[in-house]
Amino acid sequence: MQQQDIYAQLTTIFRDLFDDDTLVLTPGLTAAEVPEWDSFNHINLIVAVEVRFGIKFQTAELESMQTVGHLADLIQSKLAAQGR
């Protein structure tokens, strides 16, 4: 799956979860820049991403994730490992 496809799906997830249709995802976007992105919504976000893409994250991967770009890269590598 291409990065643009991943970002398109992530944008839908983010906009739904944070109830903000104007949210624009960039590789450098962090939780600090999204007012509603707290620890509770972070868990909801990860679960939504896992369900949408059919993947599972390891705890260490989540702890090292700092930006949306890193999330997109992790998704792409997991999909590639599955042959998708």
PyRosetta script that sets phi, psi and omega in degrees:
from pyrosetta import init, pose_from_sequence

init()
pose = pose_from_sequence("MQQQDIYAQLTTIFRDLFDDDTLVLTPGLTAAEVPEWDSFNHINLIVAVEVRFGIKFQTAELESMQTVGHLADLIQSKLAAQGR")
pose.set_psi(1, 136.9)
pose.set_omega(1, -179.5)
pose.set_phi(2, -76.9)
pose.set_psi(2, 154.0)
pose.set_omega(2, 179.1)
pose.set_phi(3, -56.6)
pose.set_psi(3, -39.5)
pose.set_omega(3, -178.1)
pose.set_phi(4, -64.3)
pose.set_psi(4, -34.2)
pose.set_omega(4, 177.5)
pose.set_phi(5, -70.1)
pose.set_psi(5, -39.6)
pose.set_omega(5, 177.4)
pose.set_phi(6, -62.9)
pose.set_psi(6, -46.6)
pose.set_omega(6, 179.7)
pose.set_phi(7, -63.3)
pose.set_psi(7, -36.9)
pose.set_omega(7, 178.6)
pose.set_phi(8, -62.7)
pose.set_psi(8, -44.8)
pose.set_omega(8, 179.4)
pose.set_phi(9, -70.0)
pose.set_psi(9, -39.1)
pose.set_omega(9, 177.2)
pose.set_phi(10, -62.9)
pose.set_psi(10, -39.4)
pose.set_omega(10, 179.5)
pose.set_phi(11, -59.7)
pose.set_psi(11, -43.3)
pose.set_omega(11, 177.6)
pose.set_phi(12, -60.6)
pose.set_psi(12, -45.5)
pose.set_omega(12, 179.8)
pose.set_phi(13, -61.5)
pose.set_psi(13, -49.6)
pose.set_omega(13, -178.0)
pose.set_phi(14, -61.3)
pose.set_psi(14, -46.1)
pose.set_omega(14, -178.1)
pose.set_phi(15, -63.7)
pose.set_psi(15, -39.2)
pose.set_omega(15, 177.6)
pose.set_phi(16, -67.9)
pose.set_psi(16, -49.3)
pose.set_omega(16, -175.4)
pose.set_phi(17, -64.7)
pose.set_psi(17, -43.7)
pose.set_omega(17, -176.7)
pose.set_phi(18, -95.2)
pose.set_psi(18, 4.0)
pose.set_omega(18, 177.1)
pose.set_phi(19, 50.1)
pose.set_psi(19, 50.3)
pose.set_omega(19, -178.0)
pose.set_phi(20, -142.1)
pose.set_psi(20, 99.0)
pose.set_omega(20, -178.1)
pose.set_phi(21, -72.9)
pose.set_psi(21, -5.5)
pose.set_omega(21, 179.4)
pose.set_phi(22, -98.3)
pose.set_psi(22, -3.1)
pose.set_omega(22, -177.3)
pose.set_phi(23, -63.4)
pose.set_psi(23, 127.1)
pose.set_omega(23, 178.7)
pose.set_phi(24, -116.7)
pose.set_psi(24, 123.1)
pose.set_omega(24, -179.1)
pose.set_phi(25, -87.1)
pose.set_psi(25, 135.4)
pose.set_omega(25, 173.8)
pose.set_phi(26, -128.5)
pose.set_psi(26, 157.8)
pose.set_omega(26, -179.5)
pose.set_phi(27, -58.4)
pose.set_psi(27, -29.8)
pose.set_omega(27, -177.4)
pose.set_phi(28, -90.4)
pose.set_psi(28, -0.2)
pose.set_omega(28, -177.6)
pose.set_phi(29, -63.2)
pose.set_psi(29, 133.5)
pose.set_omega(29, 179.4)
pose.set_phi(30, -120.7)
pose.set_psi(30, 167.5)
pose.set_omega(30, 179.4)
pose.set_phi(31, -59.9)
pose.set_psi(31, -33.8)
pose.set_omega(31, -178.6)
pose.set_phi(32, -62.8)
pose.set_psi(32, -22.2)
pose.set_omega(32, -177.9)
pose.set_phi(33, -89.9)
pose.set_psi(33, -6.3)
pose.set_omega(33, 180.0)
pose.set_phi(34, -116.1)
pose.set_psi(34, 107.7)
pose.set_omega(34, -172.6)
pose.set_phi(35, -51.3)
pose.set_psi(35, -37.6)
pose.set_omega(35, -176.6)
pose.set_phi(36, -87.4)
pose.set_psi(36, -1.2)
pose.set_omega(36, -175.7)
pose.set_phi(37, -83.3)
pose.set_psi(37, 83.2)
pose.set_omega(37, 177.3)
pose.set_phi(38, -105.4)
pose.set_psi(38, -174.6)
pose.set_omega(38, -176.5)
pose.set_phi(39, -63.9)
pose.set_psi(39, -36.9)
pose.set_omega(39, 178.7)
pose.set_phi(40, -65.0)
pose.set_psi(40, -48.1)
pose.set_omega(40, -179.8)
pose.set_phi(41, -70.1)
pose.set_psi(41, -24.1)
pose.set_omega(41, 176.0)
pose.set_phi(42, -63.7)
pose.set_psi(42, -43.5)
pose.set_omega(42, 178.0)
pose.set_phi(43, -62.3)
pose.set_psi(43, -45.6)
pose.set_omega(43, 178.1)
pose.set_phi(44, -59.6)
pose.set_psi(44, -39.4)
pose.set_omega(44, 179.4)
pose.set_phi(45, -63.5)
pose.set_psi(45, -48.3)
pose.set_omega(45, -178.1)
pose.set_phi(46, -62.4)
pose.set_psi(46, -44.0)
pose.set_omega(46, 178.7)
pose.set_phi(47, -61.6)
pose.set_psi(47, -44.4)
pose.set_omega(47, 179.8)
pose.set_phi(48, -62.1)
pose.set_psi(48, -40.3)
pose.set_omega(48, 178.8)
pose.set_phi(49, -66.4)
pose.set_psi(49, -44.2)
pose.set_omega(49, 179.6)
pose.set_phi(50, -60.7)
pose.set_psi(50, -42.6)
pose.set_omega(50, -179.9)
pose.set_phi(51, -67.3)
pose.set_psi(51, -48.4)
pose.set_omega(51, -176.6)
pose.set_phi(52, -60.2)
pose.set_psi(52, -42.5)
pose.set_omega(52, -174.8)
pose.set_phi(53, -97.6)
pose.set_psi(53, -6.7)
pose.set_omega(53, 179.7)
pose.set_phi(54, 67.2)
pose.set_psi(54, 40.0)
pose.set_omega(54, -178.6)
pose.set_phi(55, -128.9)
pose.set_psi(55, 169.9)
pose.set_omega(55, 174.7)
pose.set_phi(56, -132.5)
pose.set_psi(56, 136.7)
pose.set_omega(56, 176.8)
pose.set_phi(57, -96.2)
pose.set_psi(57, 148.0)
pose.set_omega(57, 172.1)
pose.set_phi(58, -88.6)
pose.set_psi(58, 153.5)
pose.set_omega(58, -178.7)
pose.set_phi(59, -56.2)
pose.set_psi(59, -43.6)
pose.set_omega(59, -179.3)
pose.set_phi(60, -61.0)
pose.set_psi(60, -36.0)
pose.set_omega(60, 178.3)
pose.set_phi(61, -65.7)
pose.set_psi(61, -41.0)
pose.set_omega(61, -179.2)
pose.set_phi(62, -68.2)
pose.set_psi(62, -36.8)
pose.set_omega(62, -179.5)
pose.set_phi(63, -67.5)
pose.set_psi(63, -29.7)
pose.set_omega(63, -178.1)
pose.set_phi(64, -90.0)
pose.set_psi(64, -9.4)
pose.set_omega(64, -177.8)
pose.set_phi(65, -73.2)
pose.set_psi(65, 122.9)
pose.set_omega(65, -178.0)
pose.set_phi(66, -117.2)
pose.set_psi(66, -26.4)
pose.set_omega(66, -174.4)
pose.set_phi(67, -135.9)
pose.set_psi(67, 165.7)
pose.set_omega(67, 175.0)
pose.set_phi(68, -63.3)
pose.set_psi(68, -35.2)
pose.set_omega(68, 177.6)
pose.set_phi(69, -60.3)
pose.set_psi(69, -41.4)
pose.set_omega(69, 177.9)
pose.set_phi(70, -65.3)
pose.set_psi(70, -42.0)
pose.set_omega(70, 177.2)
pose.set_phi(71, -58.9)
pose.set_psi(71, -46.8)
pose.set_omega(71, -179.8)
pose.set_phi(72, -62.0)
pose.set_psi(72, -40.7)
pose.set_omega(72, 178.4)
pose.set_phi(73, -63.9)
pose.set_psi(73, -41.6)
pose.set_omega(73, 178.1)
pose.set_phi(74, -62.7)
pose.set_psi(74, -43.5)
pose.set_omega(74, 178.5)
pose.set_phi(75, -59.9)
pose.set_psi(75, -48.0)
pose.set_omega(75, -177.6)
pose.set_phi(76, -61.6)
pose.set_psi(76, -41.6)
pose.set_omega(76, -179.1)
pose.set_phi(77, -68.8)
pose.set_psi(77, -36.6)
pose.set_omega(77, 178.7)
pose.set_phi(78, -68.5)
pose.set_psi(78, -40.3)
pose.set_omega(78, 177.7)
pose.set_phi(79, -65.8)
pose.set_psi(79, -39.8)
pose.set_omega(79, 178.7)
pose.set_phi(80, -63.9)
pose.set_psi(80, -38.6)
pose.set_omega(80, 178.7)
pose.set_phi(81, -65.4)
pose.set_psi(81, -25.7)
pose.set_omega(81, 177.4)
pose.set_phi(82, -89.1)
pose.set_psi(82, -1.3)
pose.set_omega(82, -178.5)
pose.set_phi(83, 77.8)
pose.set_psi(83, 23.9)
pose.set_omega(83, 180.0)
pose.set_phi(84, -113.9)
pose.dump_pdb("model.pdb")
